[in-house]
Amino acid sequence: MLLNKHRILYTEDHEDTKELVRFILARFNYEVVSTSNAVDALRLAHEQKFDLYLLDTRLADGSGVDLCKRIREFDNHTPILFYSAAAFDGDKKTALECGAQAYLTKPATPNELSRAISSLFALAQTATVPNGDGASKIHVDGDGGLSSCLDPGRP
């Protein structure tokens, strides 16, 4: 029996990074649709069904945070993972407060990226994905690993 692949919308404005991540995720059996800007990402998010949104924080035509907020206006259930080189705690906090469930700092190994995505799919199957209220998040540990946090008191 052929299983359906999870569909991921990946928004990244650096072509080399975008192609590398697409290649890596295809090796983990994910179907990746990629865009280079927020306008196209928002259009695709409206037109198609995705199982996860993978966003960079800085885009040529805006911010990933603004894109996340716009997606949350019509989709509160699909997990959002930020994958960004912006490594300050404030960047991570802002991304999680705008409705994302996880933040992974570049560069990450292929296994770390796949583990982050798998964790979000597992969380989405066992819990309702929040729309920015902080009730259910995945956090990146200091060693690049991920842990889920169902404690609303944790940042």
DRENMAR-771367 format. One line per field, with one value per residue: residue number from 1; residue in one letter; x, y, z of N, C-alpha, C in turn. Coordinates in steps of 0.2 Angstrom, whole numbers, padded with zeros to 4 digits. Layout:
N
lumdren: NUM_...
finu: a_...
n_x: X_...
n_y: Y_...
n_z: Z_...
ca_x: X_...
ca_y: Y_...
ca_z: Z_...
c_x: X_...
c_y: Y_...
c_z: Z_...
//
This chain:
155
lumdren: 1_2_3_4_5_6_7_8_9_10_11_12_13_14_15_16_17_18_19_20_21_22_23_24_25_26_27_28_29_30_31_32_33_34_35_36_37_38_39_40_41_42_43_44_45_46_47_48_49_50_51_52_53_54_55_56_57_58_59_60_61_62_63_64_65_66_67_68_69_70_71_72_73_74_75_76_77_78_79_80_81_82_83_84_85_86_87_88_89_90_91_92_93_94_95_96_97_98_99_100_101_102_103_104_105_106_107_108_109_110_111_112_113_114_115_116_117_118_119_120_121_122_123_124_125_126_127_128_129_130_131_132_133_134_135_136_137_138_139_140_141_142_143_144_145_146_147_148_149_150_151_152_153_154_155
finu: m_l_l_n_k_h_r_i_l_y_t_e_d_h_e_d_t_k_e_l_v_r_f_i_l_a_r_f_n_y_e_v_v_s_t_s_n_a_v_d_a_l_r_l_a_h_e_q_k_f_d_l_y_l_l_d_t_r_l_a_d_g_s_g_v_d_l_c_k_r_i_r_e_f_d_n_h_t_p_i_l_f_y_s_a_a_a_f_d_g_d_k_k_t_a_l_e_c_g_a_q_a_y_l_t_k_p_a_t_p_n_e_l_s_r_a_i_s_s_l_f_a_l_a_q_t_a_t_v_p_n_g_d_g_a_s_k_i_h_v_d_g_d_g_g_l_s_s_c_l_d_p_g_r_p
n_x: 0004_0003_0009_0003_0013_0019_0015_0024_0026_0038_0046_0059_0071_0084_0091_0101_0100_0087_0086_0094_0088_0076_0080_0086_0074_0066_0073_0069_0057_0047_0035_0039_0035_0041_0044_0050_0046_0035_0023_0020_0020_0009_-0001_-0001_-0003_-0016_-0022_-0019_-0018_-0008_0003_0012_0020_0036_0046_0057_0064_0068_0064_0064_0054_0047_0044_0046_0039_0028_0022_0018_0009_-0001_-0004_-0010_-0022_-0031_-0028_-0027_-0022_-0012_0004_0018_0035_0049_0064_0079_0093_0093_0097_0095_0087_0076_0072_0067_0057_0048_0044_0038_0027_0020_0013_0019_0025_0037_0055_0070_0087_0097_0114_0107_0108_0103_0096_0092_0084_0074_0069_0064_0053_0046_0043_0034_0023_0019_0015_0004_-0005_-0008_-0012_-0021_-0016_-0010_-0015_-0005_-0006_0003_0001_0005_0020_0035_0052_0068_0082_0098_0108_0103_0094_0076_0062_0046_0034_0022_0018_0011_0018_0031_0043
n_y: -0006_0011_0025_0041_0055_0067_0084_0099_0116_0126_0141_0151_0162_0161_0153_0142_0137_0134_0124_0114_0110_0106_0094_0087_0085_0077_0066_0061_0057_0067_0078_0092_0109_0123_0141_0157_0169_0179_0183_0173_0162_0164_0164_0151_0144_0147_0141_0128_0112_0109_0100_0105_0121_0128_0140_0154_0167_0179_0187_0191_0200_0203_0198_0182_0181_0190_0183_0171_0176_0180_0168_0161_0168_0162_0148_0139_0127_0119_0114_0125_0128_0137_0139_0145_0157_0167_0168_0173_0174_0182_0182_0169_0169_0178_0172_0161_0166_0172_0162_0150_0133_0128_0132_0131_0133_0138_0132_0116_0098_0086_0076_0082_0092_0084_0077_0087_0091_0078_0078_0088_0083_0072_0079_0086_0076_0072_0082_0098_0110_0125_0143_0152_0154_0149_0137_0124_0120_0116_0115_0120_0112_0115_0108_0107_0098_0093_0097_0093_0104_0106_0114_0129_0139_0139_0148
n_z: 0000_-0004_0004_0008_0005_0017_0014_0012_0013_0009_0012_0007_0003_-0002_-0015_-0015_-0002_-0002_-0012_-0007_0005_0000_-0007_0004_0012_0003_0002_0015_0012_0011_0002_-0005_-0008_-0014_-0011_-0015_-0009_0002_-0004_-0014_-0006_0003_-0006_-0011_0001_0003_-0008_-0009_0000_0014_0025_0033_0037_0032_0037_0033_0043_0037_0023_0005_0002_0014_0031_0038_0050_0049_0038_0044_0053_0044_0038_0049_0051_0043_0044_0058_0061_0054_0057_0060_0057_0060_0051_0052_0051_0060_0076_0089_0105_0106_0093_0091_0101_0096_0084_0089_0097_0087_0081_0077_0080_0082_0081_0073_0072_0059_0054_0053_0055_0043_0049_0061_0056_0050_0061_0069_0060_0060_0074_0075_0067_0074_0086_0080_0078_0090_0098_0098_0087_0092_0089_0092_0105_0114_0120_0116_0111_0102_0107_0104_0110_0118_0112_0099_0097_0098_0109_0115_0122_0133_0142_0147_0153_0150_0140
ca_x: 0000_0007_0007_0003_0018_0017_0016_0027_0027_0044_0047_0066_0073_0091_0090_0105_0097_0080_0087_0097_0083_0071_0084_0086_0067_0064_0076_0065_0050_0042_0034_0041_0033_0045_0043_0055_0044_0029_0017_0018_0018_0002_-0006_-0001_-0006_-0024_-0025_-0018_-0017_-0001_0004_0017_0024_0042_0047_0063_0062_0069_0062_0066_0048_0044_0046_0042_0034_0022_0019_0016_0003_-0006_-0007_-0014_-0028_-0036_-0026_-0024_-0021_-0006_0010_0023_0042_0054_0071_0082_0099_0092_0098_0094_0081_0071_0069_0063_0051_0043_0041_0033_0022_0015_0009_0023_0025_0044_0060_0076_0092_0102_0113_0105_0109_0097_0093_0089_0078_0069_0067_0059_0047_0042_0040_0028_0018_0017_0011_-0002_-0009_-0010_-0015_-0023_-0010_-0013_-0014_-0001_-0007_0008_-0001_0009_0026_0041_0057_0075_0087_0104_0112_0100_0088_0069_0058_0039_0033_0014_0018_0010_0022_0037_0043
ca_y: 0000_0017_0030_0048_0059_0074_0090_0104_0122_0129_0148_0153_0167_0159_0148_0137_0134_0131_0117_0109_0108_0102_0088_0083_0082_0072_0059_0058_0055_0073_0081_0099_0114_0129_0148_0162_0175_0178_0183_0167_0157_0165_0162_0144_0142_0148_0137_0121_0109_0107_0097_0109_0126_0128_0147_0158_0173_0185_0185_0197_0204_0204_0194_0176_0182_0193_0178_0167_0179_0180_0161_0160_0171_0157_0141_0138_0120_0117_0116_0130_0127_0142_0137_0152_0158_0172_0164_0177_0172_0187_0180_0163_0170_0182_0167_0156_0170_0174_0156_0144_0128_0127_0136_0127_0137_0135_0126_0110_0092_0083_0072_0087_0095_0079_0076_0093_0090_0073_0079_0092_0079_0068_0083_0088_0070_0070_0088_0103_0115_0132_0148_0158_0156_0146_0131_0118_0122_0112_0119_0118_0112_0118_0104_0107_0093_0096_0094_0096_0108_0107_0119_0136_0143_0139_0153
ca_z: 0000_-0005_0009_0005_0008_0020_0010_0016_0010_0011_0010_0008_-0002_-0004_-0019_-0014_0004_-0004_-0016_-0003_0010_-0004_-0008_0010_0014_-0002_0005_0020_0009_0011_-0004_-0004_-0013_-0012_-0014_-0013_-0006_0006_-0008_-0017_-0001_0005_-0012_-0011_0007_0002_-0014_-0008_0007_0016_0031_0037_0034_0034_0035_0035_0046_0033_0016_0001_0001_0020_0036_0040_0056_0046_0034_0049_0056_0039_0038_0055_0050_0040_0046_0064_0063_0051_0061_0057_0059_0057_0050_0051_0054_0066_0082_0095_0109_0104_0086_0093_0105_0092_0080_0093_0099_0081_0079_0075_0085_0083_0079_0072_0070_0054_0050_0056_0051_0040_0054_0066_0052_0049_0068_0070_0057_0063_0080_0074_0064_0080_0090_0077_0078_0097_0101_0093_0086_0094_0085_0095_0112_0118_0124_0114_0107_0101_0108_0102_0115_0117_0107_0092_0098_0100_0114_0115_0128_0133_0148_0144_0157_0147_0134
c_x: 0004_0004_0007_0009_0015_0019_0019_0028_0033_0046_0054_0068_0080_0090_0094_0102_0091_0081_0090_0092_0077_0074_0084_0079_0064_0067_0073_0058_0045_0041_0035_0039_0037_0043_0049_0053_0037_0023_0015_0017_0011_-0003_-0007_-0004_-0014_-0026_-0024_-0017_-0010_-0001_0008_0019_0030_0045_0054_0060_0063_0068_0063_0060_0044_0047_0042_0037_0028_0018_0015_0009_-0003_-0009_-0011_-0021_-0033_-0034_-0023_-0022_-0015_0000_0015_0030_0046_0060_0075_0089_0099_0092_0097_0087_0075_0067_0065_0057_0046_0040_0036_0027_0017_0011_0012_0024_0033_0049_0067_0081_0096_0109_0111_0107_0103_0093_0089_0083_0072_0065_0062_0053_0043_0039_0033_0022_0015_0013_0004_-0007_-0012_-0013_-0017_-0018_-0013_-0012_-0010_-0002_-0002_0007_0003_0014_0031_0047_0064_0079_0094_0109_0109_0095_0081_0066_0051_0038_0025_0013_0017_0014_0029_0037_0044
c_y: 0006_0022_0037_0051_0065_0079_0096_0110_0126_0136_0150_0157_0165_0153_0141_0133_0130_0124_0112_0106_0104_0095_0084_0080_0077_0065_0056_0057_0061_0076_0089_0104_0120_0135_0152_0168_0174_0179_0177_0162_0158_0163_0154_0141_0142_0143_0130_0119_0107_0104_0101_0115_0127_0135_0149_0164_0179_0183_0192_0202_0205_0199_0188_0177_0185_0187_0173_0169_0179_0173_0159_0163_0167_0150_0141_0131_0117_0119_0121_0129_0133_0138_0143_0153_0164_0168_0167_0174_0176_0185_0174_0165_0174_0177_0163_0160_0172_0168_0150_0140_0127_0131_0132_0132_0134_0136_0120_0104_0090_0080_0077_0090_0090_0077_0081_0092_0084_0074_0084_0088_0075_0073_0085_0082_0069_0076_0093_0108_0122_0137_0154_0159_0153_0140_0125_0120_0116_0117_0116_0118_0114_0114_0103_0102_0097_0093_0097_0099_0109_0111_0126_0141_0144_0144_0149
c_z: 0000_0000_0006_0009_0011_0015_0014_0011_0013_0008_0012_0002_-0005_-0008_-0017_-0007_0002_-0007_-0011_0002_0006_-0005_-0002_0012_0009_0000_0011_0018_0010_0004_-0002_-0010_-0010_-0015_-0012_-0010_-0003_0001_-0011_-0012_0002_0000_-0012_-0005_0006_-0003_-0013_-0001_0008_0023_0036_0033_0037_0032_0037_0039_0042_0026_0012_0001_0008_0025_0036_0045_0053_0042_0039_0052_0051_0038_0043_0055_0047_0041_0053_0066_0060_0055_0057_0061_0056_0057_0048_0054_0060_0072_0089_0099_0107_0097_0087_0096_0100_0087_0083_0095_0093_0078_0077_0081_0086_0079_0079_0069_0064_0056_0055_0052_0048_0045_0059_0062_0052_0056_0070_0067_0059_0070_0080_0071_0070_0084_0087_0077_0085_0101_0096_0093_0087_0089_0088_0102_0117_0122_0122_0109_0107_0103_0106_0108_0114_0112_0100_0092_0099_0105_0114_0122_0128_0139_0146_0148_0154_0141_0128
//
